[in-house]
Amino acid sequence: MFDLTKNYFELFGLPVSCQVDLKALSGQYRVLQRAVHPDRFASDDERQQLLAVQYASHVNDAFHTLKQPLNRAIYLLKLAGRDVDMERNTVMDTAFLMEQMELRESVDEVRSDAHPEKALELLVARVDGDIDDYLLHFEQCWQSAGKEDLDQAEAVVKKMQFMVKLAAELEALESDLLD
């Protein structure tokens, strides 16, 4: 019925790559969801129903992993034998940590700014630009794929995680400011 041993890219018929055709990903996701949706197996035996739930969950996990650049990068490292422990993300790059502290201060200052919307807009643009830069750097390291390059790619992913979290905080701040 369905092969859980395929990697996520194979599952969606996509090349293993840092860049994903999101339109193709979404289209194949709909096809796979229809094929494995548990409702299609409601009249089957209990084992088939359980398998359908597992397949649907696998398709959902794969889709959400490939759709988000950070998750995709972590998955690519996993495929290369690098299981990145994002819970123990301890980036020791002093310059990066100082930059993070400055960005956090900027976030705190947005609310008290005379024009908080404009200040937030500038901060969001900076963070989005940094995320794009990290993605590009990751892709360069990934394509080289030597051990040192993969070490560098892993470090880039850990930095990117900080920025993605900050971007989510900025989205929440934007919602607060709009309310």
N, C-alpha and C positions, 0 to 999 in steps of 0.2 A: 504494500500500500504506500509506504512512505519510508524514506531512508534517513534515519537519525544520525548516521555516520558521516553524511556530507557536511562539509564546512558551510558556513552561511553564504558565502559567495556562490558555491556550487548549487546550493539549494535554490537560489534565485537566478541561476544561470548567468551570473556576472563574473567578469574577470577579477582575480584577486588584485586589488588596487587601492591606493589611498583615495582616489576619486571614484565616486559612484554616480551613475546616471540615476538620479532620484526619480525621474519619471518612469524609467524601466523598473526600478525597484518597487515603486508603488503599484504599477500595473501587475507585476508578477505576484506581489503580496495579495492583491485581490483574487487572482487566479488560485493561489495556494489556499487562501482562506476558504474560498468556496469548496475546494476539493477536500479539505480536512475538517470543515466545521462540524462540531459534535452533533448538531441537529441532523445532519445527513445520516448519522449512524444510530439514531434513536431506536430503530427497530432491530438493530443487530444485538448480538450477545454482549454481555457485560465486559468481556475482554476487549472487544472491538470498540466499545464505547470509551473505555479507559484509554486505549491507544489513540483514539481520535482526539481526546482531551490533551494527551501528551503531544501529539503532532501539532495541534493548534497552538499550544503553548510554545513549542519549539519555533514555529513559524513567527509568532509574535516576538519572541526574544531575538530571533535573527533579524527581523525587520527593524526593530528599535535599535539594535546594535549597529547595523549598517547605515541607518538613516542619520545618526548623530556622529559628527566627525571625531569627537573625543572617544566615544565608545568604539568606533570603527578602528581608530589608531590602536587602542588597547587590544582589540581583537586581532589586528594584524600582528602585533607583537606576540600575542598568545600563539598564533599560527607558526611564528618563527621560534617557538619554544621559550618565550619570555613571558612568564606569568607575573605581570606587574601588580604589586600589592599597593593599590591606591589608598587603602586604609592607613598604611604606614608611609604616607607620602612625606618624606623629610628631605626636601630640596635644600642642599647646603650652600648653594651659590649665593654668596653674601650680597652681590649686586642685585640679584633678583629679589632677595628677601627685603632689601632696602626699598626697591621699587614697589613691592607689595605694600610695605608700610606707608609709603607716600600715597599710593592709590587708596588705601583704606582711609587715610586722613582726608583725602579729597571727597570720598563718599560721605564721610561725617560732616564735611563742610557744605555739602550741597543744600541741605535743608535751611541753613542760615544764610545762604547766598541771596543777594538782592534779586537775582533772576534764577531761581532754582531749576526751572525747566531747561534753560539754556546751559547752565552748568552741567546738568545731568546729560543733556544731549552730547556735549563735548566729551564727557567722561565715557559715555557709551561708545562713541566713535573711536576713542582711544583703545578701549578694551577690545572692541570688535576687531580693530586693526591688529592689535597684539595677537589675538587668537588666530587671525588669518596668517600672520607671520609665523607663528608656531606651527601651524598646519603645513605651511610651505617648507619650513625647516625639517619637520618630521618626514615629509614626503622625500626630500633630498636624502636624508639619512636612510630611509627605508629602501629607496631605490639602489643605494650603494650596497646595503645589506651585509657588510663585513661585521665582525664582532664589535669593533670599536664604534662602527656606525650604529649598530643596534643599541649599544650602551648609550650613545648620544640620543638616539630616537626615544629611548625609555626616559631619559632625563627631560627631553622636550615634552613628552606626554605628561610627565608629572608637573611641569610648569604650566602646561596648558590647562590642567585640571584646576589649578588655582584661579586662572583667568576665567574659566567657564563658571566656576562658583561665584566669582565676582560679578560676572555678567548676569547671573540669576538674581543676585542681590540687587543689582541695578534695576532689573525688571520689577522686582518687588517694590523698590523705592519709587519707581515711576508710577506704579499703581497707587501707592500711598499719596503721592503728590497730586495725582489726578482726582482722588476722592475728596 
